[in-house]
Amino acid sequence: MTKEEFIEQSKKYADGNGFRLNPDSKTVERIVNGIFMNEEKHGEKYCPCRRVAGNKKEDAQKICPCVWHKDEIAKDGHCFCKLFVK
């Protein structure tokens, strides 16, 4: 998957879940670059705002979109890394 495909998939995911992709393209680019760097380094598309501990079971929660993103959006109006916003 290319970065562009990931961004498009993330847009569709956000639209289908009642939020949206951050409208700031530079922020999205920075976050997606971090996700892809984590994939190169760790083998998974981990959120760049989460620490990867090396425990596959624990770290699985940190794959973008992480398990906390919906709660964070509801509470703060955006997920921690700000890829998704209300």
PyMOL Python script that loads the backbone (N, CA, C, O; Angstrom):
from pymol import cmd

cmd.read_pdbstr("""\
ATOM      1  N   MET A   1       0.847  -1.180   0.000  1.00  0.00           N
ATOM      2  CA  MET A   1       0.000   0.000   0.000  1.00  0.00           C
ATOM      3  C   MET A   1       0.889   1.238   0.000  1.00  0.00           C
ATOM      4  O   MET A   1       1.861   1.329   0.750  1.00  0.00           O
ATOM      5  N   THR A   2       0.536   2.175  -0.849  1.00  0.00           N
ATOM      6  CA  THR A   2       1.279   3.437  -0.894  1.00  0.00           C
ATOM      7  C   THR A   2       0.736   4.389   0.184  1.00  0.00           C
ATOM      8  O   THR A   2      -0.315   4.143   0.777  1.00  0.00           O
ATOM      9  N   LYS A   3       1.468   5.463   0.418  1.00  0.00           N
ATOM     10  CA  LYS A   3       1.008   6.476   1.370  1.00  0.00           C
ATOM     11  C   LYS A   3      -0.294   7.103   0.899  1.00  0.00           C
ATOM     12  O   LYS A   3      -1.189   7.370   1.700  1.00  0.00           O
ATOM     13  N   GLU A   4      -0.396   7.338  -0.398  1.00  0.00           N
ATOM     14  CA  GLU A   4      -1.613   7.924  -0.955  1.00  0.00           C
ATOM     15  C   GLU A   4      -2.806   7.006  -0.746  1.00  0.00           C
ATOM     16  O   GLU A   4      -3.895   7.464  -0.398  1.00  0.00           O
ATOM     17  N   GLU A   5      -2.606   5.716  -0.956  1.00  0.00           N
ATOM     18  CA  GLU A   5      -3.675   4.736  -0.731  1.00  0.00           C
ATOM     19  C   GLU A   5      -4.063   4.687   0.744  1.00  0.00           C
ATOM     20  O   GLU A   5      -5.242   4.577   1.080  1.00  0.00           O
ATOM     21  N   PHE A   6      -3.067   4.769   1.618  1.00  0.00           N
ATOM     22  CA  PHE A   6      -3.338   4.770   3.058  1.00  0.00           C
ATOM     23  C   PHE A   6      -4.167   5.991   3.443  1.00  0.00           C
ATOM     24  O   PHE A   6      -5.112   5.883   4.224  1.00  0.00           O
ATOM     25  N   ILE A   7      -3.818   7.136   2.901  1.00  0.00           N
ATOM     26  CA  ILE A   7      -4.562   8.371   3.194  1.00  0.00           C
ATOM     27  C   ILE A   7      -5.993   8.235   2.686  1.00  0.00           C
ATOM     28  O   ILE A   7      -6.932   8.600   3.393  1.00  0.00           O
ATOM     29  N   GLU A   8      -6.172   7.724   1.489  1.00  0.00           N
ATOM     30  CA  GLU A   8      -7.516   7.551   0.931  1.00  0.00           C
ATOM     31  C   GLU A   8      -8.322   6.559   1.765  1.00  0.00           C
ATOM     32  O   GLU A   8      -9.498   6.793   2.040  1.00  0.00           O
ATOM     33  N   GLN A   9      -7.708   5.474   2.161  1.00  0.00           N
ATOM     34  CA  GLN A   9      -8.374   4.480   3.003  1.00  0.00           C
ATOM     35  C   GLN A   9      -8.745   5.098   4.358  1.00  0.00           C
ATOM     36  O   GLN A   9      -9.820   4.822   4.891  1.00  0.00           O
ATOM     37  N   SER A  10      -7.871   5.920   4.908  1.00  0.00           N
ATOM     38  CA  SER A  10      -8.132   6.582   6.190  1.00  0.00           C
ATOM     39  C   SER A  10      -9.282   7.577   6.069  1.00  0.00           C
ATOM     40  O   SER A  10     -10.085   7.709   6.993  1.00  0.00           O
ATOM     41  N   LYS A  11      -9.367   8.274   4.944  1.00  0.00           N
ATOM     42  CA  LYS A  11     -10.488   9.200   4.697  1.00  0.00           C
ATOM     43  C   LYS A  11     -11.802   8.438   4.690  1.00  0.00           C
ATOM     44  O   LYS A  11     -12.767   8.850   5.334  1.00  0.00           O
ATOM     45  N   LYS A  12     -11.841   7.338   3.971  1.00  0.00           N
ATOM     46  CA  LYS A  12     -13.061   6.525   3.888  1.00  0.00           C
ATOM     47  C   LYS A  12     -13.428   5.970   5.260  1.00  0.00           C
ATOM     48  O   LYS A  12     -14.599   5.955   5.640  1.00  0.00           O
ATOM     49  N   TYR A  13     -12.426   5.520   5.995  1.00  0.00           N
ATOM     50  CA  TYR A  13     -12.666   4.994   7.337  1.00  0.00           C
ATOM     51  C   TYR A  13     -13.269   6.082   8.225  1.00  0.00           C
ATOM     52  O   TYR A  13     -14.253   5.846   8.926  1.00  0.00           O
ATOM     53  N   ALA A  14     -12.678   7.264   8.190  1.00  0.00           N
ATOM     54  CA  ALA A  14     -13.170   8.375   9.008  1.00  0.00           C
ATOM     55  C   ALA A  14     -14.602   8.734   8.626  1.00  0.00           C
ATOM     56  O   ALA A  14     -15.458   8.876   9.498  1.00  0.00           O
ATOM     57  N   ASP A  15     -14.866   8.879   7.336  1.00  0.00           N
ATOM     58  CA  ASP A  15     -16.208   9.222   6.864  1.00  0.00           C
ATOM     59  C   ASP A  15     -17.244   8.199   7.325  1.00  0.00           C
ATOM     60  O   ASP A  15     -18.365   8.554   7.688  1.00  0.00           O
ATOM     61  N   GLY A  16     -16.862   6.956   7.305  1.00  0.00           N
ATOM     62  CA  GLY A  16     -17.776   5.883   7.707  1.00  0.00           C
ATOM     63  C   GLY A  16     -17.989   5.784   9.208  1.00  0.00           C
ATOM     64  O   GLY A  16     -18.858   5.044   9.669  1.00  0.00           O
ATOM     65  N   ASN A  17     -17.193   6.530   9.973  1.00  0.00           N
ATOM     66  CA  ASN A  17     -17.281   6.442  11.426  1.00  0.00           C
ATOM     67  C   ASN A  17     -17.638   7.762  12.099  1.00  0.00           C
ATOM     68  O   ASN A  17     -17.518   7.890  13.317  1.00  0.00           O
ATOM     69  N   GLY A  18     -18.073   8.736  11.319  1.00  0.00           N
ATOM     70  CA  GLY A  18     -18.582   9.968  11.896  1.00  0.00           C
ATOM     71  C   GLY A  18     -17.542  11.003  12.282  1.00  0.00           C
ATOM     72  O   GLY A  18     -17.842  11.920  13.047  1.00  0.00           O
ATOM     73  N   PHE A  19     -16.334  10.877  11.773  1.00  0.00           N
ATOM     74  CA  PHE A  19     -15.319  11.905  11.964  1.00  0.00           C
ATOM     75  C   PHE A  19     -14.623  12.094  10.635  1.00  0.00           C
ATOM     76  O   PHE A  19     -15.097  11.586   9.620  1.00  0.00           O
ATOM     77  N   ARG A  20     -13.517  12.808  10.611  1.00  0.00           N
ATOM     78  CA  ARG A  20     -12.856  13.059   9.332  1.00  0.00           C
ATOM     79  C   ARG A  20     -11.346  13.057   9.494  1.00  0.00           C
ATOM     80  O   ARG A  20     -10.815  13.121  10.603  1.00  0.00           O
ATOM     81  N   LEU A  21     -10.683  12.984   8.377  1.00  0.00           N
ATOM     82  CA  LEU A  21      -9.230  13.098   8.350  1.00  0.00           C
ATOM     83  C   LEU A  21      -8.886  14.555   8.605  1.00  0.00           C
ATOM     84  O   LEU A  21      -9.608  15.446   8.158  1.00  0.00           O
ATOM     85  N   ASN A  22      -7.816  14.808   9.301  1.00  0.00           N
ATOM     86  CA  ASN A  22      -7.395  16.176   9.582  1.00  0.00           C
ATOM     87  C   ASN A  22      -7.317  16.965   8.267  1.00  0.00           C
ATOM     88  O   ASN A  22      -6.698  16.502   7.309  1.00  0.00           O
ATOM     89  N   PRO A  23      -7.935  18.144   8.215  1.00  0.00           N
ATOM     90  CA  PRO A  23      -7.903  18.928   6.972  1.00  0.00           C
ATOM     91  C   PRO A  23      -6.544  19.551   6.663  1.00  0.00           C
ATOM     92  O   PRO A  23      -6.330  20.036   5.552  1.00  0.00           O
ATOM     93  N   ASP A  24      -5.629  19.545   7.622  1.00  0.00           N
ATOM     94  CA  ASP A  24      -4.286  20.094   7.402  1.00  0.00           C
ATOM     95  C   ASP A  24      -3.417  19.032   6.731  1.00  0.00           C
ATOM     96  O   ASP A  24      -2.970  18.090   7.385  1.00  0.00           O
ATOM     97  N   SER A  25      -3.181  19.179   5.448  1.00  0.00           N
ATOM     98  CA  SER A  25      -2.445  18.166   4.679  1.00  0.00           C
ATOM     99  C   SER A  25      -1.019  17.963   5.174  1.00  0.00           C
ATOM    100  O   SER A  25      -0.489  16.856   5.086  1.00  0.00           O
ATOM    101  N   LYS A  26      -0.390  19.014   5.693  1.00  0.00           N
ATOM    102  CA  LYS A  26       0.983  18.865   6.214  1.00  0.00           C
ATOM    103  C   LYS A  26       0.992  17.986   7.468  1.00  0.00           C
ATOM    104  O   LYS A  26       1.904  17.181   7.658  1.00  0.00           O
ATOM    105  N   THR A  27      -0.020  18.142   8.317  1.00  0.00           N
ATOM    106  CA  THR A  27      -0.128  17.296   9.503  1.00  0.00           C
ATOM    107  C   THR A  27      -0.357  15.848   9.092  1.00  0.00           C
ATOM    108  O   THR A  27       0.278  14.940   9.628  1.00  0.00           O
ATOM    109  N   VAL A  28      -1.256  15.632   8.151  1.00  0.00           N
ATOM    110  CA  VAL A  28      -1.532  14.278   7.673  1.00  0.00           C
ATOM    111  C   VAL A  28      -0.267  13.663   7.083  1.00  0.00           C
ATOM    112  O   VAL A  28       0.047  12.508   7.368  1.00  0.00           O
ATOM    113  N   GLU A  29       0.452  14.410   6.277  1.00  0.00           N
ATOM    114  CA  GLU A  29       1.685  13.910   5.663  1.00  0.00           C
ATOM    115  C   GLU A  29       2.714  13.520   6.735  1.00  0.00           C
ATOM    116  O   GLU A  29       3.349  12.470   6.632  1.00  0.00           O
ATOM    117  N   ARG A  30       2.874  14.358   7.753  1.00  0.00           N
ATOM    118  CA  ARG A  30       3.821  14.077   8.827  1.00  0.00           C
ATOM    119  C   ARG A  30       3.443  12.796   9.574  1.00  0.00           C
ATOM    120  O   ARG A  30       4.302  11.962   9.858  1.00  0.00           O
ATOM    121  N   ILE A  31       2.167  12.646   9.887  1.00  0.00           N
ATOM    122  CA  ILE A  31       1.696  11.469  10.623  1.00  0.00           C
ATOM    123  C   ILE A  31       1.853  10.212   9.768  1.00  0.00           C
ATOM    124  O   ILE A  31       2.349   9.191  10.244  1.00  0.00           O
ATOM    125  N   VAL A  32       1.435  10.289   8.525  1.00  0.00           N
ATOM    126  CA  VAL A  32       1.526   9.125   7.637  1.00  0.00           C
ATOM    127  C   VAL A  32       2.991   8.737   7.411  1.00  0.00           C
ATOM    128  O   VAL A  32       3.306   7.548   7.353  1.00  0.00           O
ATOM    129  N   ASN A  33       3.877   9.704   7.284  1.00  0.00           N
ATOM    130  CA  ASN A  33       5.302   9.381   7.174  1.00  0.00           C
ATOM    131  C   ASN A  33       5.765   8.621   8.415  1.00  0.00           C
ATOM    132  O   ASN A  33       6.527   7.660   8.306  1.00  0.00           O
ATOM    133  N   GLY A  34       5.315   9.043   9.580  1.00  0.00           N
ATOM    134  CA  GLY A  34       5.668   8.346  10.827  1.00  0.00           C
ATOM    135  C   GLY A  34       5.116   6.934  10.862  1.00  0.00           C
ATOM    136  O   GLY A  34       5.792   6.008  11.311  1.00  0.00           O
ATOM    137  N   ILE A  35       3.891   6.766  10.389  1.00  0.00           N
ATOM    138  CA  ILE A  35       3.288   5.435  10.345  1.00  0.00           C
ATOM    139  C   ILE A  35       4.101   4.513   9.438  1.00  0.00           C
ATOM    140  O   ILE A  35       4.371   3.365   9.791  1.00  0.00           O
ATOM    141  N   PHE A  36       4.486   5.018   8.276  1.00  0.00           N
ATOM    142  CA  PHE A  36       5.253   4.198   7.329  1.00  0.00           C
ATOM    143  C   PHE A  36       6.685   3.946   7.822  1.00  0.00           C
ATOM    144  O   PHE A  36       7.260   2.894   7.546  1.00  0.00           O
ATOM    145  N   MET A  37       7.252   4.904   8.545  1.00  0.00           N
ATOM    146  CA  MET A  37       8.582   4.660   9.146  1.00  0.00           C
ATOM    147  C   MET A  37       8.478   3.557  10.194  1.00  0.00           C
ATOM    148  O   MET A  37       9.365   2.710  10.297  1.00  0.00           O
ATOM    149  N   ASN A  38       7.393   3.565  10.972  1.00  0.00           N
ATOM    150  CA  ASN A  38       7.193   2.497  11.952  1.00  0.00           C
ATOM    151  C   ASN A  38       7.008   1.147  11.276  1.00  0.00           C
ATOM    152  O   ASN A  38       7.462   0.121  11.783  1.00  0.00           O
ATOM    153  N   GLU A  39       6.343   1.155  10.138  1.00  0.00           N
ATOM    154  CA  GLU A  39       6.180  -0.103   9.410  1.00  0.00           C
ATOM    155  C   GLU A  39       7.535  -0.632   8.938  1.00  0.00           C
ATOM    156  O   GLU A  39       7.798  -1.832   9.031  1.00  0.00           O
ATOM    157  N   GLU A  40       8.388   0.248   8.438  1.00  0.00           N
ATOM    158  CA  GLU A  40       9.729  -0.171   8.026  1.00  0.00           C
ATOM    159  C   GLU A  40      10.531  -0.705   9.205  1.00  0.00           C
ATOM    160  O   GLU A  40      11.214  -1.723   9.095  1.00  0.00           O
ATOM    161  N   LYS A  41      10.441  -0.014  10.323  1.00  0.00           N
ATOM    162  CA  LYS A  41      11.240  -0.357  11.497  1.00  0.00           C
ATOM    163  C   LYS A  41      10.696  -1.558  12.264  1.00  0.00           C
ATOM    164  O   LYS A  41      11.462  -2.412  12.709  1.00  0.00           O
ATOM    165  N   HIS A  42       9.355  -1.626  12.421  1.00  0.00           N
ATOM    166  CA  HIS A  42       8.750  -2.626  13.304  1.00  0.00           C
ATOM    167  C   HIS A  42       7.874  -3.653  12.590  1.00  0.00           C
ATOM    168  O   HIS A  42       7.440  -4.631  13.199  1.00  0.00           O
ATOM    169  N   GLY A  43       7.612  -3.432  11.294  1.00  0.00           N
ATOM    170  CA  GLY A  43       6.817  -4.394  10.544  1.00  0.00           C
ATOM    171  C   GLY A  43       5.315  -4.175  10.617  1.00  0.00           C
ATOM    172  O   GLY A  43       4.559  -4.970  10.059  1.00  0.00           O
ATOM    173  N   GLU A  44       4.859  -3.124  11.286  1.00  0.00           N
ATOM    174  CA  GLU A  44       3.438  -2.799  11.391  1.00  0.00           C
ATOM    175  C   GLU A  44       3.263  -1.288  11.284  1.00  0.00           C
ATOM    176  O   GLU A  44       4.197  -0.525  11.531  1.00  0.00           O
ATOM    177  N   LYS A  45       2.071  -0.871  10.917  1.00  0.00           N
ATOM    178  CA  LYS A  45       1.769   0.562  10.791  1.00  0.00           C
ATOM    179  C   LYS A  45       1.333   1.120  12.153  1.00  0.00           C
ATOM    180  O   LYS A  45       0.175   1.493  12.347  1.00  0.00           O
ATOM    181  N   TYR A  46       2.277   1.167  13.075  1.00  0.00           N
ATOM    182  CA  TYR A  46       1.986   1.700  14.404  1.00  0.00           C
ATOM    183  C   TYR A  46       1.831   3.213  14.354  1.00  0.00           C
ATOM    184  O   TYR A  46       2.529   3.901  13.610  1.00  0.00           O
ATOM    185  N   CYS A  47       0.896   3.722  15.166  1.00  0.00           N
ATOM    186  CA  CYS A  47       0.721   5.165  15.292  1.00  0.00           C
ATOM    187  C   CYS A  47       2.043   5.787  15.750  1.00  0.00           C
ATOM    188  O   CYS A  47       2.688   5.262  16.658  1.00  0.00           O
ATOM    189  N   PRO A  48       2.448   6.883  15.142  1.00  0.00           N
ATOM    190  CA  PRO A  48       3.719   7.503  15.534  1.00  0.00           C
ATOM    191  C   PRO A  48       3.658   8.157  16.911  1.00  0.00           C
ATOM    192  O   PRO A  48       4.696   8.509  17.473  1.00  0.00           O
ATOM    193  N   CYS A  49       2.464   8.321  17.458  1.00  0.00           N
ATOM    194  CA  CYS A  49       2.325   8.959  18.771  1.00  0.00           C
ATOM    195  C   CYS A  49       2.371   7.937  19.904  1.00  0.00           C
ATOM    196  O   CYS A  49       2.252   8.315  21.070  1.00  0.00           O
ATOM    197  N   ARG A  50       2.536   6.681  19.597  1.00  0.00           N
ATOM    198  CA  ARG A  50       2.562   5.606  20.606  1.00  0.00           C
ATOM    199  C   ARG A  50       3.948   4.973  20.647  1.00  0.00           C
ATOM    200  O   ARG A  50       4.622   4.859  19.624  1.00  0.00           O
ATOM    201  N   ARG A  51       4.355   4.569  21.825  1.00  0.00           N
ATOM    202  CA  ARG A  51       5.643   3.874  21.970  1.00  0.00           C
ATOM    203  C   ARG A  51       5.480   2.396  21.676  1.00  0.00           C
ATOM    204  O   ARG A  51       4.590   1.739  22.215  1.00  0.00           O
ATOM    205  N   VAL A  52       6.328   1.888  20.834  1.00  0.00           N
ATOM    206  CA  VAL A  52       6.323   0.477  20.495  1.00  0.00           C
ATOM    207  C   VAL A  52       7.251  -0.221  21.480  1.00  0.00           C
ATOM    208  O   VAL A  52       8.445   0.071  21.536  1.00  0.00           O
ATOM    209  N   ALA A  53       6.691  -1.147  22.256  1.00  0.00           N
ATOM    210  CA  ALA A  53       7.446  -1.793  23.327  1.00  0.00           C
ATOM    211  C   ALA A  53       8.154  -3.072  22.876  1.00  0.00           C
ATOM    212  O   ALA A  53       9.068  -3.552  23.547  1.00  0.00           O
ATOM    213  N   GLY A  54       7.725  -3.619  21.732  1.00  0.00           N
ATOM    214  CA  GLY A  54       8.341  -4.857  21.269  1.00  0.00           C
ATOM    215  C   GLY A  54       7.534  -6.089  21.653  1.00  0.00           C
ATOM    216  O   GLY A  54       7.910  -7.209  21.307  1.00  0.00           O
ATOM    217  N   ASN A  55       6.425  -5.892  22.368  1.00  0.00           N
ATOM    218  CA  ASN A  55       5.522  -6.978  22.720  1.00  0.00           C
ATOM    219  C   ASN A  55       4.385  -6.960  21.699  1.00  0.00           C
ATOM    220  O   ASN A  55       3.515  -6.091  21.752  1.00  0.00           O
ATOM    221  N   LYS A  56       4.389  -7.911  20.776  1.00  0.00           N
ATOM    222  CA  LYS A  56       3.436  -7.914  19.660  1.00  0.00           C
ATOM    223  C   LYS A  56       1.983  -7.831  20.133  1.00  0.00           C
ATOM    224  O   LYS A  56       1.168  -7.136  19.526  1.00  0.00           O
ATOM    225  N   LYS A  57       1.662  -8.543  21.219  1.00  0.00           N
ATOM    226  CA  LYS A  57       0.282  -8.549  21.712  1.00  0.00           C
ATOM    227  C   LYS A  57      -0.115  -7.161  22.225  1.00  0.00           C
ATOM    228  O   LYS A  57      -1.182  -6.657  21.876  1.00  0.00           O
ATOM    229  N   GLU A  58       0.723  -6.549  23.040  1.00  0.00           N
ATOM    230  CA  GLU A  58       0.447  -5.205  23.556  1.00  0.00           C
ATOM    231  C   GLU A  58       0.485  -4.171  22.434  1.00  0.00           C
ATOM    232  O   GLU A  58      -0.369  -3.287  22.365  1.00  0.00           O
ATOM    233  N   ASP A  59       1.458  -4.285  21.578  1.00  0.00           N
ATOM    234  CA  ASP A  59       1.646  -3.301  20.514  1.00  0.00           C
ATOM    235  C   ASP A  59       0.556  -3.364  19.450  1.00  0.00           C
ATOM    236  O   ASP A  59       0.359  -2.391  18.721  1.00  0.00           O
ATOM    237  N   ALA A  60      -0.151  -4.476  19.345  1.00  0.00           N
ATOM    238  CA  ALA A  60      -1.214  -4.605  18.344  1.00  0.00           C
ATOM    239  C   ALA A  60      -2.268  -3.511  18.524  1.00  0.00           C
ATOM    240  O   ALA A  60      -2.897  -3.098  17.549  1.00  0.00           O
ATOM    241  N   GLN A  61      -2.466  -3.046  19.737  1.00  0.00           N
ATOM    242  CA  GLN A  61      -3.430  -1.976  20.016  1.00  0.00           C
ATOM    243  C   GLN A  61      -2.995  -0.647  19.399  1.00  0.00           C
ATOM    244  O   GLN A  61      -3.816   0.255  19.229  1.00  0.00           O
ATOM    245  N   LYS A  62      -1.725  -0.521  19.066  1.00  0.00           N
ATOM    246  CA  LYS A  62      -1.138   0.735  18.596  1.00  0.00           C
ATOM    247  C   LYS A  62      -1.086   0.846  17.080  1.00  0.00           C
ATOM    248  O   LYS A  62      -0.598   1.841  16.545  1.00  0.00           O
ATOM    249  N   ILE A  63      -1.588  -0.174  16.384  1.00  0.00           N
ATOM    250  CA  ILE A  63      -1.625  -0.123  14.923  1.00  0.00           C
ATOM    251  C   ILE A  63      -2.704   0.871  14.517  1.00  0.00           C
ATOM    252  O   ILE A  63      -3.817   0.831  15.042  1.00  0.00           O
ATOM    253  N   CYS A  64      -2.386   1.751  13.600  1.00  0.00           N
ATOM    254  CA  CYS A  64      -3.309   2.794  13.170  1.00  0.00           C
ATOM    255  C   CYS A  64      -4.458   2.203  12.361  1.00  0.00           C
ATOM    256  O   CYS A  64      -4.214   1.436  11.429  1.00  0.00           O
ATOM    257  N   PRO A  65      -5.692   2.535  12.688  1.00  0.00           N
ATOM    258  CA  PRO A  65      -6.131   3.372  13.800  1.00  0.00           C
ATOM    259  C   PRO A  65      -6.079   2.592  15.111  1.00  0.00           C
ATOM    260  O   PRO A  65      -6.569   1.467  15.209  1.00  0.00           O
ATOM    261  N   CYS A  66      -5.478   3.217  16.105  1.00  0.00           N
ATOM    262  CA  CYS A  66      -5.276   2.554  17.389  1.00  0.00           C
ATOM    263  C   CYS A  66      -6.609   2.338  18.108  1.00  0.00           C
ATOM    264  O   CYS A  66      -7.628   2.912  17.724  1.00  0.00           O
ATOM    265  N   VAL A  67      -6.595   1.519  19.139  1.00  0.00           N
ATOM    266  CA  VAL A  67      -7.831   1.193  19.856  1.00  0.00           C
ATOM    267  C   VAL A  67      -8.395   2.382  20.633  1.00  0.00           C
ATOM    268  O   VAL A  67      -9.559   2.351  21.033  1.00  0.00           O
ATOM    269  N   TRP A  68      -7.610   3.414  20.851  1.00  0.00           N
ATOM    270  CA  TRP A  68      -8.046   4.546  21.667  1.00  0.00           C
ATOM    271  C   TRP A  68      -8.609   5.701  20.845  1.00  0.00           C
ATOM    272  O   TRP A  68      -9.172   6.633  21.420  1.00  0.00           O
ATOM    273  N   HIS A  69      -8.475   5.672  19.526  1.00  0.00           N
ATOM    274  CA  HIS A  69      -8.791   6.848  18.715  1.00  0.00           C
ATOM    275  C   HIS A  69     -10.233   7.329  18.847  1.00  0.00           C
ATOM    276  O   HIS A  69     -10.458   8.538  18.906  1.00  0.00           O
ATOM    277  N   LYS A  70     -11.207   6.444  18.895  1.00  0.00           N
ATOM    278  CA  LYS A  70     -12.607   6.884  18.968  1.00  0.00           C
ATOM    279  C   LYS A  70     -12.901   7.572  20.301  1.00  0.00           C
ATOM    280  O   LYS A  70     -13.598   8.586  20.336  1.00  0.00           O
ATOM    281  N   ASP A  71     -12.374   7.026  21.393  1.00  0.00           N
ATOM    282  CA  ASP A  71     -12.561   7.658  22.706  1.00  0.00           C
ATOM    283  C   ASP A  71     -11.889   9.027  22.743  1.00  0.00           C
ATOM    284  O   ASP A  71     -12.450   9.980  23.283  1.00  0.00           O
ATOM    285  N   GLU A  72     -10.696   9.128  22.175  1.00  0.00           N
ATOM    286  CA  GLU A  72      -9.973  10.405  22.155  1.00  0.00           C
ATOM    287  C   GLU A  72     -10.716  11.447  21.315  1.00  0.00           C
ATOM    288  O   GLU A  72     -10.788  12.615  21.695  1.00  0.00           O
ATOM    289  N   ILE A  73     -11.262  11.030  20.188  1.00  0.00           N
ATOM    290  CA  ILE A  73     -12.015  11.956  19.335  1.00  0.00           C
ATOM    291  C   ILE A  73     -13.251  12.451  20.083  1.00  0.00           C
ATOM    292  O   ILE A  73     -13.564  13.642  20.056  1.00  0.00           O
ATOM    293  N   ALA A  74     -13.949  11.533  20.749  1.00  0.00           N
ATOM    294  CA  ALA A  74     -15.150  11.916  21.501  1.00  0.00           C
ATOM    295  C   ALA A  74     -14.805  12.883  22.632  1.00  0.00           C
ATOM    296  O   ALA A  74     -15.542  13.834  22.890  1.00  0.00           O
ATOM    297  N   LYS A  75     -13.694  12.637  23.295  1.00  0.00           N
ATOM    298  CA  LYS A  75     -13.306  13.455  24.450  1.00  0.00           C
ATOM    299  C   LYS A  75     -12.647  14.774  24.042  1.00  0.00           C
ATOM    300  O   LYS A  75     -13.010  15.832  24.555  1.00  0.00           O
ATOM    301  N   ASP A  76     -11.676  14.714  23.119  1.00  0.00           N
ATOM    302  CA  ASP A  76     -10.835  15.868  22.800  1.00  0.00           C
ATOM    303  C   ASP A  76     -11.116  16.504  21.438  1.00  0.00           C
ATOM    304  O   ASP A  76     -10.613  17.588  21.141  1.00  0.00           O
ATOM    305  N   GLY A  77     -11.913  15.834  20.619  1.00  0.00           N
ATOM    306  CA  GLY A  77     -12.184  16.358  19.279  1.00  0.00           C
ATOM    307  C   GLY A  77     -11.182  15.888  18.240  1.00  0.00           C
ATOM    308  O   GLY A  77     -11.284  16.249  17.068  1.00  0.00           O
ATOM    309  N   HIS A  78     -10.213  15.085  18.664  1.00  0.00           N
ATOM    310  CA  HIS A  78      -9.209  14.525  17.756  1.00  0.00           C
ATOM    311  C   HIS A  78      -8.532  13.352  18.448  1.00  0.00           C
ATOM    312  O   HIS A  78      -8.540  13.251  19.675  1.00  0.00           O
ATOM    313  N   CYS A  79      -7.950  12.473  17.653  1.00  0.00           N
ATOM    314  CA  CYS A  79      -7.151  11.407  18.261  1.00  0.00           C
ATOM    315  C   CYS A  79      -5.810  12.008  18.689  1.00  0.00           C
ATOM    316  O   CYS A  79      -5.484  13.138  18.325  1.00  0.00           O
ATOM    317  N   PHE A  80      -5.055  11.262  19.447  1.00  0.00           N
ATOM    318  CA  PHE A  80      -3.834  11.789  20.053  1.00  0.00           C
ATOM    319  C   PHE A  80      -2.874  12.381  19.028  1.00  0.00           C
ATOM    320  O   PHE A  80      -2.308  13.450  19.256  1.00  0.00           O
ATOM    321  N   CYS A  81      -2.687  11.701  17.908  1.00  0.00           N
ATOM    322  CA  CYS A  81      -1.747  12.203  16.899  1.00  0.00           C
ATOM    323  C   CYS A  81      -2.378  13.244  15.977  1.00  0.00           C
ATOM    324  O   CYS A  81      -1.680  13.909  15.210  1.00  0.00           O
ATOM    325  N   LYS A  82      -3.691  13.380  16.055  1.00  0.00           N
ATOM    326  CA  LYS A  82      -4.469  14.347  15.264  1.00  0.00           C
ATOM    327  C   LYS A  82      -4.630  13.948  13.797  1.00  0.00           C
ATOM    328  O   LYS A  82      -4.860  14.803  12.942  1.00  0.00           O
ATOM    329  N   LEU A  83      -4.508  12.649  13.503  1.00  0.00           N
ATOM    330  CA  LEU A  83      -4.801  12.193  12.149  1.00  0.00           C
ATOM    331  C   LEU A  83      -6.306  12.303  11.895  1.00  0.00           C
ATOM    332  O   LEU A  83      -6.735  12.715  10.817  1.00  0.00           O
ATOM    333  N   PHE A  84      -7.095  11.932  12.895  1.00  0.00           N
ATOM    334  CA  PHE A  84      -8.546  12.017  12.796  1.00  0.00           C
ATOM    335  C   PHE A  84      -9.078  13.108  13.703  1.00  0.00           C
ATOM    336  O   PHE A  84      -8.610  13.276  14.829  1.00  0.00           O
ATOM    337  N   VAL A  85     -10.059  13.849  13.206  1.00  0.00           N
ATOM    338  CA  VAL A  85     -10.658  14.954  13.968  1.00  0.00           C
ATOM    339  C   VAL A  85     -12.178  14.877  13.866  1.00  0.00           C
ATOM    340  O   VAL A  85     -12.720  14.240  12.963  1.00  0.00           O
ATOM    341  N   LYS A  86     -12.847  15.526  14.792  1.00  0.00           N
ATOM    342  CA  LYS A  86     -14.317  15.566  14.813  1.00  0.00           C
ATOM    343  C   LYS A  86     -14.846  16.388  13.664  1.00  0.00           C
ATOM    344  O   LYS A  86     -16.060  16.535  13.517  1.00  0.00           O
TER     345      LYS A  86
END
""", "prot")
cmd.dss("prot")
cmd.show_as("cartoon", "prot")
cmd.util.cbc("prot")
cmd.orient("prot")
